Amino acid sequence: MQRERKRRPVREPGRTPAQALVFAALGDETRLTLIARLARGQSESIAHLTRGSRLTRQAVTKHLRVLQRAGLVRSVRAGRESHFELDPRPLKEMEEYLSFVSREWDKSLERLKAFVEK
Amino acid sequence: MDDQIIKSIELKAPPARVWRALTDWREFGEWFHVKLEGPFAVGQVSRGHITHPGFEHVVWEALIEKMESERLFSYTWAQIEFHDKERYSPDYSQAPRTLVEFHLEKTASGTLLTVTESGFASVPAGWRERAQRGNEGGWAQQMKNIEGYLAERA
């Protein structure tokens, strides 16, 4: 029962999407490649992102939608086209949280070390 | 990016000693800073109040998963949304949980302990921010605790 609860993605309306969506979105090589392309800081059109990849335009669009739902990319208008750009906030936030938990473990383990070595 | 944290530490104590510090509820409580209500048992929930100054109202709650003597100790535990006294709630029925695993390995000089905490994907972003904020007071205190320990050992 606990496990089931653990896996359930939690999404609260009006808030930043649950981390589960971010991790799920990142768990795919194609999407990571798209992120890497967008990480250069420029917004790109679907046509441009499709070029130089082995994917169809439909496939790229589908992957961009997944990234968009996770809040990792957003679409912006560029003339008559729609472009996509990276939103680094969910990534930064997660990184900060993991480093926060990591520091807490450092402290606990330091205490454990002092405890067993005394 | 991984949704887990892995930490390794070399301890100058035999696995038997480390195992006791991890799985004896009183010893665990001493270095983890939690006053547990009773012994750990596989499949059972373990509870106790945090003993950090300022955080005594917070309840630590874990479900013990595995106890393989001198090898592996693991539990899942509830993530806490608010640490501050005003908004804190001890109802963890809806709380996301992470899995903590302690792996022990005998080495020439003692024990290599590896801690893995995984499952952060289930923690909503809003919670993470609030949990960090609520803990700021705790950090300063933690630093003092460490300094105290280090001074004792010097």
Interface residues (C-beta under 8 A of the other chain):
Chain A: Q2 R5 K6 R7 R8 P9 V10 R11 E12 R15 T16 P17 A18 Q19 A20 V22 F23 A24 L26 P90 L91 E93 M94 E95 E96 Y97 L98 F100 V101 S102 E104 W105 D106 K107 S108 L109 E110 R111 L112 K113 A114 F115 V116 E117 K118
Chain B: M1 D3 I5 K7 I9 L11 K12 A13 R17 V18 A21 L22 E27 E30 W31 F32 H33 L63 T76 P96 R97 T98 L99 L113 V115 E117 G119 F120 A121 S122 V123 P124 A125 G126 R128 E129 A131 Q132 N135 Q142 N145 I146 Y149 L150 E152 R153
